[in-house]
Amino acid sequence: MGPLTDDHRCPRGRSRRSLESALTMVVGGVIAAAACYVLVDRPHGAVVVAVTALGAILANALKQAVRSGF
């Protein structure tokens, strides 16, 4: 592949990439929060927030790793 030219356009727009990234993070956060409630009977609010944030970050990292081909 050569260098990009001035008239190059990516196949997906900026809004679509942002929406896909946000959706990935929301899904990862929801799955992590659900897992937290499954594993712990009554988790503290701060723990749920921390687990949700970690799940969102891990989901985004996993998506990037899969796209890059490891």
C-alpha positions, 0 to 999 in steps of 0.5 A: 500500500502506498501513501494516502493521496489528498483525495483519499476518503476512509470508508467509514465516517467519523461519526460512525467510528465514534458511535461504534466505539461508544457502543462497544464501551457501553456493551462492555460496561453493561456486561461487566456490571452484570457480572459484578452483580452475579458474583457479589450479592450486594456490591458497593456503588464504587465497586460497580462504577470501577468494574463498569469502567474497567469493562468498558476499557477492556472491551475497547482494548479487545476490539482494537486487538481483534481488528489489528490481528493481534 
